[in-house]
Amino acid sequence: MNRKTILASVSATACLIALTFAIPVMQWLASRFIARSDYRGLISSITTILCISLWLKKTKAFSFHTYSFQWKTFYYLVLIAVLGLLIFNIQNQSVSKITGLARSPLEVLDLIILLPVAEELVFRGVIWSRIEKFDIRHIAVLVGTSLLFGIEHLGYWTQSYWPLPPEAYFHAISMIFAGIFFGFLRLKSDSLAIPVALHMLANGAILLTQ
């Protein structure tokens, strides 16, 4: 490989790593400057969503919407279920397995609504579109983004534990499979709307068990 190709590969790899840990890093930075913990995730997710939305407005790299009647119907039905889970989880504050603390209504709002949007924009949005530029098969894009999605969740654990406990690695592995599921939905629906909605539903259901 010539120097230009090597620099391009290094640059692409560095970009993928930065995107993978963007949300955990922003949460960590927020924790350095914001006293109230229930604002940290909220601000991190909103910042991520705004930054990617501005980038998407310029690049139009992928579509957030779905235009199929069947997918639209499914999307709205899922959102109704998400709303129910959101209300229930706010009323019955769950305890985080990572921090061991009860979640506030703002944290529940972030985990069920904002964080899924931010993560899908990053992984099934920006990272997906960047890996696609390498002109590889969809299965490789699906697996690649899912692996990075699992690795990202280790970043959440490092904010409370080091060295990481076994639960962190089990969590990361489970998120790889979740990423494969969300990626499959992106392929089938050809949009981010469906994986976002199912991601919200999954987070809301998970909070019921914690």
C-alpha positions in Angstrom: 0.0 0.0 0.0 1.2 3.5 -0.7 1.4 6.3 1.9 -1.9 7.8 0.8 -3.8 4.5 1.2 -2.2 3.9 4.6 -3.2 7.4 5.8 -6.7 6.9 4.6 -7.0 3.5 6.4 -5.6 5.0 9.6 -8.0 8.0 9.3 -11.0 5.7 8.7 -10.1 3.4 11.6 -9.6 6.4 14.0 -13.0 7.8 12.9 -14.8 4.5 13.6 -13.2 4.3 17.0 -14.1 7.9 17.8 -17.7 7.3 16.7 -18.0 4.0 18.7 -17.1 5.7 22.0 -18.6 9.1 21.2 -21.7 8.7 23.5 -19.9 7.2 26.5 -17.1 9.9 26.2 -19.7 12.6 26.1 -21.4 11.1 29.2 -18.1 11.1 31.0 -17.4 14.7 30.0 -20.9 15.7 31.2 -20.2 14.0 34.5 -17.1 16.2 35.0 -19.0 19.5 34.6 -22.6 18.7 35.6 -23.5 17.9 39.3 -26.8 16.3 38.7 -26.4 12.8 37.3 -29.9 12.7 35.8 -28.9 15.5 33.4 -25.7 13.8 32.1 -27.2 11.2 29.8 -29.9 13.6 28.6 -27.4 16.3 27.6 -25.1 13.7 26.0 -27.9 12.1 23.9 -29.3 15.5 22.8 -25.9 16.7 21.8 -25.3 13.5 19.7 -28.7 13.8 18.0 -28.2 17.5 17.2 -24.6 17.0 15.8 -25.6 14.0 13.6 -28.8 15.7 12.4 -26.7 18.7 11.2 -24.3 16.4 9.5 -27.1 14.4 8.0 -28.8 17.6 6.7 -25.6 18.3 4.7 -24.7 14.9 3.6 -28.1 13.1 3.2 -26.1 9.9 3.8 -29.0 7.8 4.9 -32.8 8.0 5.5 -34.5 8.1 8.9 -38.0 7.7 7.5 -39.8 4.7 6.2 -42.2 5.0 3.3 -43.9 1.6 3.3 -47.4 1.5 4.6 -46.8 -1.7 6.5 -43.6 -0.5 8.1 -45.3 2.8 9.0 -48.2 1.0 10.7 -45.8 -1.2 12.6 -43.7 1.8 13.6 -46.7 3.7 15.1 -47.9 0.6 16.9 -44.5 0.2 18.5 -44.4 3.8 19.5 -47.7 3.4 21.3 -46.2 0.5 23.3 -43.1 2.6 23.9 -45.2 5.4 25.4 -46.9 2.9 27.7 -43.5 1.6 28.9 -42.2 5.1 29.4 -45.1 6.1 31.7 -44.8 2.8 33.6 -41.1 3.0 34.1 -41.3 6.7 35.2 -43.8 5.7 37.9 -41.8 2.6 39.0 -38.2 3.8 39.1 -35.8 1.0 38.3 -32.3 0.5 39.7 -29.4 0.6 37.3 -27.3 -2.5 37.3 -24.2 -0.4 36.4 -24.5 2.3 39.1 -26.7 0.6 41.6 -28.8 3.8 41.9 -32.5 4.3 41.2 -33.2 6.1 37.9 -34.9 9.5 37.9 -37.7 10.3 35.4 -35.2 12.2 33.3 -32.9 9.2 33.2 -35.8 6.9 32.2 -36.7 9.4 29.4 -33.1 9.3 28.1 -32.8 5.6 28.3 -36.1 4.8 26.5 -36.4 7.7 24.1 -33.3 9.8 23.5 -30.4 7.3 23.9 -31.9 4.8 21.4 -32.2 7.6 18.8 -28.6 8.7 19.5 -27.2 5.2 19.3 -29.1 4.3 16.1 -28.0 7.5 14.5 -24.4 6.6 15.3 -24.3 2.9 14.6 -27.0 2.1 12.0 -26.6 5.6 10.7 -23.2 7.2 10.5 -21.0 4.2 11.1 -23.2 2.0 8.8 -22.9 4.6 5.9 -19.1 4.9 6.4 -18.5 1.2 6.3 -20.7 0.9 3.2 -18.3 3.1 1.4 -15.8 0.2 1.4 -18.2 -1.5 -1.1 -18.6 -4.7 0.9 -21.5 -7.0 1.4 -24.4 -6.0 3.6 -23.7 -8.9 6.0 -20.2 -7.5 6.7 -21.7 -4.1 7.4 -24.3 -5.7 9.7 -21.7 -7.7 11.6 -19.2 -4.8 11.8 -21.6 -2.3 13.2 -23.0 -4.8 15.6 -19.5 -5.6 17.0 -18.8 -1.9 17.5 -22.3 -1.5 19.1 -21.3 -4.2 21.7 -17.9 -2.7 22.3 -19.5 0.7 22.9 -21.4 -0.7 25.9 -18.1 -1.5 27.6 -17.6 2.3 27.6 -20.6 2.8 29.8 -19.3 0.3 32.3 -15.9 1.9 32.5 -17.5 5.0 34.0 -18.4 3.1 37.1 -16.0 0.0 37.2 -12.4 -0.7 36.5 -11.3 -3.4 35.9 -14.5 -4.4 34.3 -16.7 -7.1 36.0 -17.8 -10.2 34.1 -21.3 -8.7 33.8 -19.9 -6.0 31.5 -18.6 -8.5 29.0 -21.9 -10.5 29.0 -23.7 -7.2 28.5 -21.5 -6.3 25.5 -22.0 -9.7 23.9 -25.8 -9.5 24.3 -25.6 -6.0 22.7 -23.8 -7.5 19.7 -26.8 -9.8 19.1 -29.1 -6.8 19.7 -27.1 -4.9 17.1 -27.5 -7.7 14.6 -31.3 -7.6 15.2 -31.5 -3.8 14.8 -29.3 -3.9 11.7 -31.5 -6.6 10.1 -34.5 -4.3 10.6 -32.6 -1.5 9.0 -31.9 -3.6 6.0 -35.5 -4.8 5.7 -37.1 -1.4 6.2 -34.4 0.6 4.4 -34.6 3.3 7.1 -33.6 4.1 10.7 -37.2 4.6 11.9 -37.9 0.9 12.6 -34.7 0.0 14.4 -35.1 3.2 16.5 -38.6 2.2 17.5 -37.6 -1.4 18.4 -34.6 -0.1 20.3 -36.9 2.1 22.4 -39.2 -0.8 23.0 -36.3 -3.1 24.0 -34.9 -0.5 26.4 -38.3 0.1 27.9 -38.9 -3.7 28.4 -35.4 -4.2 29.9 -36.0 -1.5 32.5 -39.0 -3.5 33.7 -36.7 -6.3 34.8 -34.2 -4.0 36.7 
